Amino acid sequence: MKKIGLRIVGIGIFHMILYGYLVPFVIYPRFGDNGMTFAFVVAVVVSAAVLGTLWLQKNKKP
């Protein structure tokens, strides 16, 4: 259960950094709406990958 909590906290920290700093101050001024779309897609893919590892770990029998 400890690893699950760490992964969920990690996703939260990733999103806070991405949407709190990178998107408004780095990506949007430089790339505009295309950069915003790319940042959103990257965030969704990373979150899905991390949550997918949780699902795979849950299905693995010891």
DOVOTI-701631 format. One record per residue (C-alpha): y, z, x; residue in three letters; residue number from 0. Coordinates in pm, whole numbers. Layout:
<recs>
+--------+--------+--------+------+-----+
:      v :      w :      u : code : pos :
+--------+--------+--------+------+-----+
:      Y :      Z :      X :  ALA : NUM :
...
+--------+--------+--------+------+-----+
</recs>
This chain:
<recs>
+--------+--------+--------+------+-----+
:      v :      w :      u : code : pos :
+--------+--------+--------+------+-----+
:      0 :      0 :      0 :  MET :   0 :
:    232 :     64 :    294 :  LYS :   1 :
:    213 :   -299 :    410 :  LYS :   2 :
:    298 :   -425 :     64 :  ILE :   3 :
:    610 :   -210 :     52 :  GLY :   4 :
:    718 :   -330 :    395 :  LEU :   5 :
:    677 :   -693 :    291 :  ARG :   6 :
:    876 :   -645 :    -28 :  ILE :   7 :
:   1152 :   -464 :    163 :  VAL :   8 :
:   1145 :   -745 :    419 :  GLY :   9 :
:   1196 :  -1005 :    146 :  ILE :  10 :
:   1488 :   -800 :     11 :  GLY :  11 :
:   1651 :   -774 :    353 :  ILE :  12 :
:   1601 :  -1147 :    410 :  PHE :  13 :
:   1774 :  -1228 :     81 :  HIS :  14 :
:   2058 :   -985 :    144 :  MET :  15 :
:   2131 :  -1143 :    482 :  ILE :  16 :
:   2088 :  -1497 :    350 :  LEU :  17 :
:   2303 :  -1466 :     39 :  TYR :  18 :
:   2540 :  -1197 :    164 :  GLY :  19 :
:   2637 :  -1355 :    494 :  TYR :  20 :
:   2476 :  -1686 :    585 :  LEU :  21 :
:   2536 :  -1882 :    266 :  VAL :  22 :
:   2900 :  -1790 :    193 :  PRO :  23 :
:   3031 :  -1774 :    550 :  PHE :  24 :
:   2814 :  -2015 :    753 :  VAL :  25 :
:   2623 :  -2265 :    541 :  ILE :  26 :
:   2862 :  -2338 :    253 :  TYR :  27 :
:   3176 :  -2402 :    462 :  PRO :  28 :
:   2987 :  -2632 :    696 :  ARG :  29 :
:   2746 :  -2818 :    466 :  PHE :  30 :
:   2882 :  -2767 :    114 :  GLY :  31 :
:   2656 :  -2795 :   -190 :  ASP :  32 :
:   2374 :  -2962 :      4 :  ASN :  33 :
:   2356 :  -2663 :    238 :  GLY :  34 :
:   2354 :  -2427 :    -57 :  MET :  35 :
:   2059 :  -2613 :   -211 :  THR :  36 :
:   1874 :  -2612 :    120 :  PHE :  37 :
:   1932 :  -2237 :    165 :  ALA :  38 :
:   1800 :  -2172 :   -186 :  PHE :  39 :
:   1487 :  -2380 :   -123 :  VAL :  40 :
:   1422 :  -2202 :    209 :  VAL :  41 :
:   1458 :  -1862 :     41 :  ALA :  42 :
:   1215 :  -1955 :   -237 :  VAL :  43 :
:    959 :  -2098 :      8 :  VAL :  44 :
:    973 :  -1793 :    237 :  VAL :  45 :
:    943 :  -1553 :    -56 :  SER :  46 :
:    652 :  -1747 :   -202 :  ALA :  47 :
:    476 :  -1751 :    135 :  ALA :  48 :
:    512 :  -1376 :    183 :  VAL :  49 :
:    403 :  -1299 :   -172 :  LEU :  50 :
:    115 :  -1545 :   -127 :  GLY :  51 :
:     -8 :  -1344 :    170 :  THR :  52 :
:     -3 :  -1037 :    -54 :  LEU :  53 :
:   -219 :  -1219 :   -308 :  TRP :  54 :
:   -463 :  -1339 :    -39 :  LEU :  55 :
:   -489 :   -991 :    109 :  GLN :  56 :
:   -556 :   -843 :   -236 :  LYS :  57 :
:   -842 :  -1087 :   -297 :  ASN :  58 :
:  -1004 :  -1021 :     41 :  LYS :  59 :
:  -1298 :   -781 :      8 :  LYS :  60 :
:  -1361 :   -536 :    295 :  PRO :  61 :
+--------+--------+--------+------+-----+
</recs>
